[in-house]
Amino acid sequence: MQPTSHDFKANAHRALGDPNLQRAMDMMRTGFPVNRAAAIARLPEFDALRDEGIAIKNHVIANLDFYLETFEKNVVAQGGKVHWCRDAAQARETILGICRDAGAKTVTKGKSMVSEEIALNDYLEANGVTPVETDLGEYIVQIRHETPSHIIAPAVHLVKEQVAESFRATHTHLPPDRPLDEARVMCDEARTVLRAKFLSADIGITGANFLIAETGSSIIVTNEGNGDLTQTLPKAHIVLASLEKVVPTLEDASTLLRLLARSATGQEFSTYTTVSTGPRRADDTDGPAAYHVVLLDNGRTALLGGEFQDMLRCIRCAACLNHCPVYGAVGGHAYGWVYSGPMGAVLTPSLIGIEEAGNLPNASTFCGRCESVCPMRIPLPRMMRSWREREFARRLSPQAQRWGLAVWAYVARRPRLYRWVSAMTSHILSLVGGTRGRFRTLPLVAGWTDTRDMPAPEGRSFMSQWAAREKRS
């Protein structure tokens, strides 16, 4: 996937003018947050569970090498194989090699954001292997030749009329006049089409929500059952996961799973929680003959010991996206790469560079909702601020912004001048604002007034009121 994060402003402008996207975002804002709040209200110990989950992840990060080596040892003991990949290119080549060794022509895929990160589908297709997404949302964006716009709901940016149009254009073997006005009908149609793909696939590829060091197992959670079919029907199962997904024990994973479902979709638990441990045994009735785990670094270890290390605690629940006013206005595609919302504004610059993704940490109101709802309490606002500081220090931010900050700093270091300038500015703006009390347009702040009015200052400033109070006392 070619990043367009540098074009965030243009992407966001298009998104704000897209009526279908705005309809879809309105539905998202009244869905996930409400469901999460209800699920957490039913679990009084949720905050204590968060503390336990954070402790687990911090412990793993501090001992990542040990748990990864333990995981590999136990995968091998169960008959599987672990492939260590430092970057996206190596991961793609490794997976293609497994496909070629198996003579694979068709691959079914469970949902995996890491596969999006390494642009796996395009690479497989270019090398004669057909990937088929089996998660319903991923399937929809695949047939539309789009990328996911959300971590857990890839097609959240679409309304049902767009999905029906895509089904009619793709499923041409079905009657063109069939009714497609209900979600249930469209889901059943996708299921029927995908059933044949499951049965004919040579290899199944899934992501992993967690990797269990003590058993060499991988865990995926789904609500459709597609992950089970993807990893049990083909002759080989490939697990593609980033390094930080490892946890010590199954008990630790169960703690994190209780946090994941509630934070993501507002469920007590996902419909399917599937544990895979190695290839099929002699007395197993089904399962793959080969089990491969592809472990991807791709910049993760560079975060260890630094100011962005806490990002490795992320369990990809998307709670920060679901509660972010910026994401809720422009959707995921505006962010221009795989990861969006507040977690993407921190992770994307780490993985593809601040030169490409410098706009993303600036796309935040710093309202703090992302950190407050994050089950891992990742300090996303602080880390976005750190990226802003790095961008400014490297002179990558717009020149007008740097000049503006330089002027502000000059004035702010001189209290008497600051008080005089702020008082005069406030007085002038209050006069110009008149009785309306707001500005529909205003020089230098068009980014604000293009979409909403700016309130005019009213009354005396805080500093003048404080001074008057001090005199009275």
C-alpha positions as CSV (number, residue, x, y, z in Angstrom):
1,M,0.0,0.0,0.0
2,Q,1.5,3.3,-1.1
3,P,1.1,5.8,1.8
4,T,-0.7,9.1,1.2
5,S,-0.4,10.3,4.8
6,H,1.4,13.4,3.5
7,D,-1.9,14.4,1.8
8,F,-3.9,14.1,4.9
9,K,-5.4,17.6,4.6
10,A,-6.6,17.0,1.1
11,N,-7.8,13.5,2.0
12,A,-9.8,14.9,5.0
13,H,-11.3,17.6,2.8
14,R,-12.6,15.0,0.4
15,A,-13.9,12.9,3.2
16,L,-15.9,15.8,4.7
17,G,-17.6,16.3,1.4
18,D,-18.5,12.6,0.9
19,P,-22.2,12.2,1.8
20,N,-22.1,8.4,2.0
21,L,-19.0,8.5,4.2
22,Q,-20.6,11.0,6.5
23,R,-23.8,8.8,6.8
24,A,-21.6,5.8,7.7
25,M,-19.6,7.8,10.3
26,D,-22.8,9.0,11.9
27,M,-23.9,5.4,12.4
28,M,-20.5,4.4,13.8
29,R,-20.5,7.2,16.4
30,T,-23.8,6.0,17.8
31,G,-22.8,2.3,17.7
32,F,-19.4,1.3,19.1
33,P,-19.1,3.9,21.9
34,V,-22.6,3.1,23.3
35,N,-22.0,-0.6,23.2
36,R,-18.6,-0.3,24.9
37,A,-20.0,1.9,27.7
38,A,-22.8,-0.6,28.4
39,A,-20.4,-3.6,28.4
40,I,-18.1,-1.9,30.9
41,A,-20.9,-0.8,33.1
42,R,-21.8,-4.5,33.5
43,L,-18.2,-5.3,34.7
44,P,-17.4,-3.4,37.9
45,E,-13.8,-4.7,38.0
46,F,-13.0,-3.3,34.5
47,D,-10.4,-0.8,35.7
48,A,-8.7,-3.4,37.9
49,L,-8.7,-5.7,34.8
50,R,-7.0,-2.9,32.9
51,D,-4.3,-2.6,35.5
52,E,-3.7,-6.4,35.3
53,G,-3.6,-6.3,31.5
54,I,-1.1,-3.4,31.5
55,A,1.1,-5.2,33.9
56,I,1.1,-8.3,31.6
57,K,2.0,-6.3,28.5
58,N,4.7,-4.2,30.3
59,H,6.3,-7.4,31.6
60,V,6.3,-9.0,28.2
61,I,7.9,-5.8,26.6
62,A,10.6,-5.8,29.2
63,N,11.4,-9.5,28.5
64,L,10.4,-9.7,24.9
65,D,13.4,-11.7,23.7
66,F,12.8,-14.4,26.4
67,Y,9.1,-14.9,25.5
68,L,9.7,-14.9,21.8
69,E,12.4,-17.5,22.1
70,T,10.1,-19.6,24.4
71,F,7.3,-19.2,21.9
72,E,9.5,-20.5,19.1
73,K,10.7,-23.4,21.1
74,N,7.2,-24.5,21.8
75,V,6.0,-24.0,18.3
76,V,8.8,-26.3,17.1
77,A,8.0,-28.8,19.8
78,Q,4.4,-29.0,18.5
79,G,5.6,-29.6,14.9
80,G,5.4,-26.1,13.6
81,K,7.9,-23.7,12.2
82,V,8.7,-20.0,13.0
83,H,10.0,-17.6,10.4
84,W,11.7,-14.4,11.7
85,C,11.3,-11.4,9.4
86,R,12.9,-8.1,9.9
87,D,10.8,-6.1,7.4
88,A,7.8,-6.3,5.1
89,A,9.8,-7.5,2.1
90,Q,11.2,-10.4,4.0
91,A,7.8,-11.4,5.3
92,R,6.2,-11.3,1.8
93,E,9.0,-13.4,0.4
94,T,8.7,-15.9,3.2
95,I,5.0,-16.3,2.7
96,L,5.3,-16.6,-1.0
97,G,8.0,-19.3,-0.5
98,I,5.7,-21.3,1.7
99,C,2.9,-21.0,-1.0
100,R,5.3,-22.1,-3.8
101,D,6.6,-25.1,-1.7
102,A,3.0,-26.2,-1.3
103,G,2.1,-25.6,-4.9
104,A,-0.6,-23.1,-3.8
105,K,-2.8,-21.3,-6.3
106,T,-5.5,-20.0,-3.9
107,V,-5.1,-18.6,-0.4
108,T,-7.9,-17.8,2.0
109,K,-7.2,-15.1,4.5
110,G,-8.6,-14.2,7.9
111,K,-8.6,-10.6,8.9
112,S,-5.0,-9.3,9.4
113,M,-3.9,-5.7,9.6
114,V,-0.3,-6.8,9.5
115,S,-1.0,-8.3,6.0
116,E,-2.2,-4.9,5.0
117,E,1.0,-3.4,6.5
118,I,3.2,-5.5,4.3
119,A,0.9,-5.2,1.2
120,L,0.6,-9.0,1.0
121,N,-2.4,-9.3,-1.3
122,D,-0.9,-7.3,-4.1
123,Y,2.4,-9.2,-3.8
124,L,0.7,-12.6,-3.9
125,E,-1.4,-11.7,-6.9
126,A,1.7,-10.4,-8.8
127,N,3.3,-13.8,-8.2
128,G,0.4,-16.0,-9.4
129,V,-1.3,-16.7,-6.1
130,T,-4.9,-15.5,-5.6
131,P,-5.7,-14.3,-2.1
132,V,-9.4,-14.3,-1.0
133,E,-10.4,-12.3,2.1
134,T,-13.0,-14.2,4.1
135,D,-13.9,-11.7,6.8
136,L,-17.1,-10.0,5.5
137,G,-15.8,-6.5,5.8
138,E,-12.4,-7.4,4.3
139,Y,-14.2,-9.2,1.5
140,I,-16.3,-6.2,0.7
141,V,-13.3,-3.8,0.5
142,Q,-11.3,-6.4,-1.5
143,I,-14.0,-6.6,-4.3
144,R,-14.2,-2.8,-4.3
145,H,-10.4,-2.6,-4.6
146,E,-10.1,-0.5,-1.5
147,T,-8.2,-0.8,1.8
148,P,-9.7,-1.2,5.2
149,S,-10.7,2.0,6.9
150,H,-10.9,0.6,10.5
151,I,-9.0,-1.9,12.5
152,I,-11.9,-4.1,13.4
153,A,-14.6,-3.0,11.0
154,P,-12.9,-2.7,7.6
155,A,-16.0,-1.5,5.7
156,V,-17.3,0.8,8.3
157,H,-17.0,3.7,5.8
158,L,-19.7,2.2,3.5
159,V,-23.5,2.3,3.6
160,K,-25.5,-0.8,2.6
161,E,-26.4,0.7,-0.8
162,Q,-22.7,0.8,-1.8
163,V,-22.2,-2.8,-0.6
164,A,-25.2,-4.0,-2.7
165,E,-23.9,-2.2,-5.7
166,S,-20.5,-4.0,-5.3
167,F,-22.2,-7.4,-4.9
168,R,-24.1,-6.9,-8.1
169,A,-21.0,-5.9,-10.0
170,T,-19.0,-8.9,-8.6
171,H,-21.4,-11.7,-8.3
172,T,-22.5,-11.7,-11.9
173,H,-23.5,-15.4,-11.8
174,L,-26.5,-14.5,-9.7
175,P,-29.8,-12.9,-10.9
176,P,-29.2,-9.1,-11.4
177,D,-32.7,-8.2,-10.1
178,R,-32.3,-10.1,-6.8
179,P,-33.2,-8.1,-3.7
180,L,-30.2,-6.8,-1.8
181,D,-31.8,-4.3,0.6
182,E,-31.2,-6.2,3.9
183,A,-27.9,-6.9,5.6
184,R,-28.9,-10.4,6.4
185,V,-29.5,-11.1,2.7
186,M,-26.1,-9.7,1.7
187,C,-24.4,-11.6,4.4
188,D,-25.9,-14.9,3.2
189,E,-24.9,-14.2,-0.3
190,A,-21.3,-13.5,0.7
191,R,-21.3,-16.7,2.7
192,T,-22.5,-18.8,-0.2
193,V,-19.8,-17.3,-2.5
194,L,-17.1,-17.8,0.0
195,R,-18.0,-21.4,0.9
196,A,-16.5,-22.6,-2.4
197,K,-13.4,-20.6,-1.8
198,F,-12.8,-22.2,1.6
199,L,-13.1,-25.7,0.1
200,S,-10.7,-25.0,-2.7
201,A,-8.0,-23.1,-0.9
202,D,-4.5,-24.5,-0.7
203,I,-3.3,-22.4,2.2
204,G,-5.0,-20.4,4.9
205,I,-3.5,-17.2,6.3
206,T,-4.6,-15.6,9.6
207,G,-3.4,-12.9,11.8
208,A,-3.1,-13.4,15.6
209,N,-4.6,-11.4,18.4
210,F,-2.2,-13.2,20.8
211,L,0.7,-15.7,20.7
212,I,1.1,-17.9,23.7
213,A,4.7,-18.5,24.8
214,E,4.0,-21.4,27.1
215,T,2.2,-23.5,24.5
216,G,3.4,-22.2,21.1
217,S,-0.2,-21.4,20.3
218,S,-1.9,-18.6,18.3
219,I,-5.3,-17.1,19.2
220,I,-7.7,-15.3,16.9
221,V,-11.0,-13.8,17.7
222,T,-13.8,-13.4,15.1
223,N,-17.6,-13.0,15.0
224,E,-18.2,-14.9,11.7
225,G,-16.3,-18.2,12.1
226,N,-14.3,-17.5,8.9
227,G,-11.0,-17.7,10.9
228,D,-11.8,-21.3,11.8
229,L,-12.5,-22.4,8.2
230,T,-9.4,-20.5,7.0
231,Q,-7.0,-22.3,9.3
232,T,-8.5,-25.8,9.4
233,L,-9.6,-26.6,5.9
234,P,-6.4,-25.9,3.8
235,K,-3.3,-28.1,3.9
236,A,-1.2,-25.4,5.5
237,H,-1.9,-22.6,8.0
238,I,0.3,-19.5,8.1
239,V,0.0,-17.2,11.1
240,L,1.3,-13.7,10.4
241,A,1.9,-11.6,13.5
242,S,4.0,-8.8,14.8
243,L,6.5,-9.5,17.6
244,E,4.6,-7.7,20.4
245,K,1.6,-10.1,20.2
246,V,3.3,-12.6,22.4
247,V,2.0,-13.1,26.0
248,P,3.4,-15.6,28.6
249,T,0.4,-17.9,29.3
250,L,-3.1,-18.8,28.3
251,E,-4.3,-17.3,31.6
252,D,-2.7,-14.0,30.6
253,A,-4.4,-14.2,27.2
254,S,-7.8,-14.7,28.8
255,T,-7.3,-11.5,30.9
256,L,-6.5,-9.5,27.7
257,L,-9.4,-11.1,25.8
258,R,-11.8,-9.9,28.5
259,L,-10.6,-6.4,27.8
260,L,-10.4,-6.7,24.0
261,A,-14.0,-7.6,23.2
262,R,-15.6,-5.1,25.6
263,S,-13.3,-2.3,24.3
264,A,-13.7,-3.2,20.6
265,T,-17.4,-4.1,20.0
266,G,-19.0,-3.9,23.4
267,Q,-19.3,-7.7,23.6
268,E,-18.6,-9.8,26.7
269,F,-16.6,-12.0,24.5
270,S,-16.1,-12.5,20.8
271,T,-18.4,-15.1,19.2
272,Y,-15.4,-17.3,18.2
273,T,-12.1,-17.5,20.1
274,T,-9.9,-20.0,18.4
275,V,-6.6,-21.5,19.7
276,S,-4.3,-23.1,17.2
277,T,-1.3,-25.2,18.3
278,G,0.8,-26.8,15.6
279,P,-0.3,-28.9,12.6
280,R,-2.8,-31.8,12.6
281,R,-1.9,-34.8,14.7
282,A,-2.3,-38.3,13.6
283,D,-5.6,-38.7,15.5
284,D,-7.1,-35.3,14.6
285,T,-10.1,-35.3,12.3
286,D,-9.2,-32.1,10.6
287,G,-6.6,-29.3,10.6
288,P,-3.6,-28.3,8.4
289,A,-0.7,-30.6,7.7
290,A,1.7,-27.7,8.2
291,Y,1.8,-24.8,10.6
292,H,3.9,-21.8,10.0
293,V,4.3,-18.6,12.1
294,V,5.7,-15.6,10.4
295,L,7.0,-13.1,13.0
296,L,7.4,-9.5,11.8
297,D,9.5,-6.8,13.3
298,N,9.2,-4.0,10.7
299,G,10.3,-1.3,13.2
300,R,8.8,-2.6,16.4
301,T,12.1,-3.4,18.2
302,A,13.2,0.2,17.4
303,L,10.5,1.4,19.8
304,L,11.9,-0.5,22.7
305,G,13.4,1.7,25.4
306,G,12.2,4.9,23.8
307,E,9.4,7.4,24.3
308,F,7.1,5.4,22.1
309,Q,7.5,2.0,23.7
310,D,4.1,2.1,25.3
311,M,2.6,1.8,21.8
312,L,3.7,-1.9,21.9
313,R,1.0,-2.5,24.5
314,C,-1.8,-1.8,21.9
315,I,-4.1,-4.8,21.5
316,R,-5.8,-3.4,18.4
317,C,-9.3,-2.9,19.9
318,A,-9.9,0.3,18.0
319,A,-11.5,2.0,21.0
320,C,-9.4,5.1,20.3
321,L,-10.7,5.3,16.8
322,N,-14.3,4.8,17.9
323,H,-14.2,7.7,20.3
324,C,-12.0,10.1,18.3
325,P,-13.8,13.2,17.0
326,V,-11.3,13.6,14.1
327,Y,-11.6,9.9,13.0
328,G,-15.3,10.2,13.4
329,A,-15.4,13.1,11.0
330,V,-13.0,11.9,8.2
331,G,-12.8,8.1,8.5
332,G,-9.8,5.9,8.1
333,H,-8.8,6.4,4.5
334,A,-8.0,10.1,5.1
335,Y,-5.0,8.9,7.3
336,G,-3.4,7.5,4.1
337,W,-2.0,4.2,5.4
338,V,-2.9,1.0,7.2
339,Y,-3.4,2.4,10.8
340,S,-5.7,5.4,11.5
341,G,-7.1,7.3,14.3
342,P,-5.0,8.2,17.4
343,M,-3.1,4.9,17.5
344,G,-2.3,5.4,13.8
345,A,-1.2,8.9,14.5
346,V,1.5,7.4,16.8
347,L,2.3,4.1,15.1
348,T,2.4,5.3,11.5
349,P,5.2,7.8,11.9
350,S,7.1,5.1,13.8
351,L,6.8,2.7,10.9
352,I,7.0,4.8,7.7
353,G,8.7,8.0,9.1
354,I,7.7,11.4,10.3
355,E,8.6,12.8,6.8
356,E,5.6,10.9,5.3
357,A,3.3,10.9,8.3
358,G,3.9,14.2,10.0
359,N,0.3,15.4,9.4
360,L,-1.2,12.6,11.5
361,P,0.0,13.6,15.0
362,N,-1.3,17.1,14.2
363,A,-4.8,15.7,13.4
364,S,-5.9,15.7,17.0
365,T,-7.9,18.0,19.3
366,F,-6.0,16.5,22.3
367,C,-9.4,16.0,24.0
368,G,-7.9,13.0,25.7
369,R,-10.8,10.6,25.0
370,C,-8.4,8.1,23.2
371,E,-6.3,7.6,26.3
372,S,-9.3,7.5,28.7
373,V,-10.9,4.6,26.7
374,C,-7.8,2.7,25.8
375,P,-7.8,-0.6,27.8
376,M,-4.0,-0.4,28.0
377,R,-4.0,3.3,29.0
378,I,-1.5,4.1,26.3
379,P,-0.6,7.9,26.6
380,L,-1.5,8.7,23.0
381,P,-1.8,12.5,23.4
382,R,1.6,12.6,25.0
383,M,3.2,10.6,22.2
384,M,1.4,12.6,19.5
385,R,2.9,15.7,21.2
386,S,6.3,14.1,21.0
387,W,6.0,13.5,17.3
388,R,4.9,17.2,16.9
389,E,8.1,18.2,18.7
390,R,10.2,16.0,16.5
391,E,8.6,17.4,13.4
392,F,9.2,21.0,14.5
393,A,12.8,20.3,15.6
394,R,13.6,18.8,12.1
395,R,11.9,21.8,10.4
396,L,9.4,19.6,8.7
397,S,6.3,21.5,9.9
398,P,4.9,24.3,7.6
399,Q,7.0,27.5,7.6
400,A,4.0,29.6,8.5
401,Q,3.4,27.4,11.5
402,R,7.0,27.7,12.6
403,W,7.0,31.5,12.2
404,G,3.7,31.7,14.1
405,L,5.1,29.7,17.0
406,A,8.3,31.8,17.0
407,V,6.2,35.0,17.3
408,W,4.1,33.5,20.0
409,A,7.2,32.4,21.9
410,Y,8.7,35.8,21.7
411,V,5.6,37.4,23.1
412,A,5.0,34.7,25.7
413,R,8.5,35.2,27.2
414,R,7.6,38.9,27.9
415,P,4.7,38.9,30.3
416,R,3.9,42.6,30.1
417,L,3.9,42.5,26.3
418,Y,1.8,39.3,26.3
419,R,-0.8,40.8,28.5
420,W,-1.0,43.9,26.4
421,V,-1.2,42.0,23.1
422,S,-3.8,39.5,24.4
423,A,-6.0,42.3,25.8
424,M,-5.8,44.4,22.6
425,T,-6.6,41.4,20.4
426,S,-9.5,40.3,22.6
427,H,-10.9,43.9,22.6
428,I,-10.7,44.3,18.9
429,L,-12.2,40.9,18.2
430,S,-15.1,41.5,20.6
431,L,-15.8,44.8,18.8
432,V,-15.6,43.3,15.3
433,G,-17.7,40.3,16.4
434,G,-20.5,42.7,17.3
435,T,-23.8,41.5,18.5
436,R,-23.6,38.2,16.6
437,G,-20.9,37.0,19.0
438,R,-19.2,34.9,16.3
439,F,-17.2,35.1,13.1
440,R,-18.2,33.3,9.9
441,T,-14.9,34.1,8.3
442,L,-11.7,35.4,9.8
443,P,-8.2,35.9,8.3
444,L,-5.5,33.4,9.3
445,V,-8.0,30.9,10.8
446,A,-9.8,29.8,7.6
447,G,-9.2,26.2,8.6
448,W,-11.6,26.8,11.4
449,T,-14.2,29.1,9.9
450,D,-14.5,27.1,6.6
451,T,-16.5,24.5,8.5
452,R,-17.8,26.3,11.6
453,D,-18.1,29.7,13.2
454,M,-15.5,31.0,15.6
455,P,-16.9,32.5,18.8
456,A,-16.0,36.2,19.5
457,P,-14.3,37.0,22.9
458,E,-16.8,38.1,25.5
459,G,-16.1,40.0,28.8
460,R,-12.8,40.5,30.4
461,S,-9.8,38.2,30.1
462,F,-8.9,35.8,32.9
463,M,-5.7,37.8,33.7
464,S,-7.6,41.1,34.2
465,Q,-10.2,39.4,36.3
466,W,-7.5,37.8,38.4
467,A,-5.7,41.1,38.9
468,A,-8.9,42.8,40.0
469,R,-9.5,40.0,42.5
470,E,-6.0,40.4,43.9
471,K,-6.6,44.1,44.4
472,R,-9.9,43.5,46.3
473,S,-8.2,41.0,48.6
